[in-house]
Every structure is written in structure tokens, then in C-alpha cells.
Amino acid sequence: MRFMLMMHTPRGTGDFQVGSWSPEALKAHMDFMHRLNKELIDSGERVGAEGLAPPGEARVVRAGKDGAPAVTDGPFAESKEFLAGYWIVEVDRPERAYEIAAKASSAPGPNGAPLILPIEVRQVMRAPTT
């Protein structure tokens, strides 16, 4: 079973507030994320993972006239949270995806305190085979 684990962060000024963290806090956070990714690679559960640019850099694209892309600024002007990154994991049961999400949620923030960020967990659907 494949699941997408989406890390949501407070929007605040439009950026995840890591720019205001001390260098030590940022290093601890990134070290945690690198360890988590290594554990998932070593266990064979990680399919993919990426951090995302802040919402100020997001664009919404729709088909315009003659199918040409019509591009507008970011998707959620009034949003209180934004998607900071994601993992796609392959696990044998949903509960394992929840365990991984809980661990990711506990990434350290300023002063080493766990951030307890919401991680949305959704199963990746697959087309039926014929």
C-alpha cells in the first residue's frame, strides 16, 4: 500500500518560519529530516520525498485559450497553513504510515521543542488492472 504523507506548516507571513530560527535549531531540524529519510530508505519504505518552495512561489495553471497555460499566483491567499513537503511511502498497513507521520510531526523546531506539525496521510490510489 502506498501512502502520501503531506507536512503542513503554519502560513504566517507566507514562508515557513525557519529563516528566523537559530542556525543550531535549523541544523537540528535538517539532521532529523535526513535521519528520517535514511531510515525510510534503509527499511525500503520510502518511494520519494521532497521539500517544497514557499507558497509565495506557487502558481496555479489552467488551460487558457487554445490550451495555452494561464498562470496565476499561489493557490491559497487566505490559507493558514501550506504544504511544506511530502513523503511517499510503501508500507504493508495504514498504521505503519501513521507511525511514520507521527515521527515526522515531531521534528524539532526552535529550542529543540517538537513542532507537532500536522501530517496529512492519504492512500495513493492505483488504476485497476485489466
Salt bridges, closest charged atoms under 4 A:
ASP31 OD2 - LYS27 NZ 2.74
GLU39 OE1 - LYS103 NZ 2.64
ASP42 OD2 - LYS38 NZ 2.66
GLU45 OE2 - ARG96 NE 2.84
ASP73 OD1 - ARG59 NE 3.75
GLU90 OE1 - ARG2 NE 2.75
GLU90 OE1 - ARG126 NH2 3.71
ASP92 OD1 - ARG93 NH1 3.30
GLU99 OE2 - ARG93 NH2 3.62
GLU99 OE1 - ARG96 NH1 3.24
GLU120 OE1 - HIS8 NE2 3.12
GLU120 OE2 - ARG122 NH1 3.57
